[in-house]
């Protein structure tokens, strides 16, 4: 059980949040009156009270809201909770959607202290059920009644697509197929064939958003610009080669050129990453191979199912 120690908002982005006694929350926005609300997954930001106190003990003279946090809560180490955790505060129900964030420009706290805890300790949530939260209210973990859908992202790698010179047909085809199978596709990206950007997004989606599945399309051939497999392997924590092998084996029955695909399949943390070819036809054929099977593996990584041998 936790307790709300402070509530902070700011009506304008880039302005330090100020403490207020209470706020209204809506699923469509987040905190009414806060500039960081909106129809997205980072409607509400939270920080653990203990983390702020420990930072202040290092000599930082800061007020609540200095890190951009909306809710300061004692009793929880948010960083240790998984994405998908439900947090109940009276009539309000929050769902954690992201842990940490990318820091593109150093804030004033970082410039003074050489550190800022928000990028690694802060978490974000969306509002599932609205209502009022007041300073001093209790916050508790709420049990999920049914498993949430598997969450996925789709990344298209294409130099011409990123420049607007070619329409991306494969990415939308993958998204539609996943949604038909019950997946919640939370992000779609169209990137140039650049390893640095691809690695950064794979790490962000796997570590901060803790997605179940990431499918990439494009960049798996022999061209010098085809860097998808190398970037994917660079962020992997475990191998899952059977999926890529199965795709190639099945595709060889369609065209011998399938042997030229260099796509890989790996795991980072609890996220499965699979490289698919670049054409809409090929991605559909590839998904035919694995889509009905990988659900068990994703559930095992979520610890919703156990690995058991057939007898």
Secondary structure, 3 states (H helix, E strand, C coil): CEEEEEEEECCCCCCCCEEECEEEEECCCEECCCCCCCCCCCCEEEEEHHHHHHHHCCCCCCCCCCCCCCEEEECCCHHHCCCCCEEEECCEEEEEEEECCCCCCCCHHHHHHCCCCHHHHCEEEEEEECEEEECCCEEEEECCCCCCCCEEEEEEECHHHHCCCCCCCHHHHHHHHHHHCCCEEEEEEEECCCHHHHHHHHHHHHHHCCCCEEEEECCCCCCCCCCHHHHHHHHCCEECHHHHHHHHHHHHCCCHHHHHCCCCEEEECCEEEEEECCCHHHHHHHHHHHCCCHHHHHHHHCCCCCCCCCC
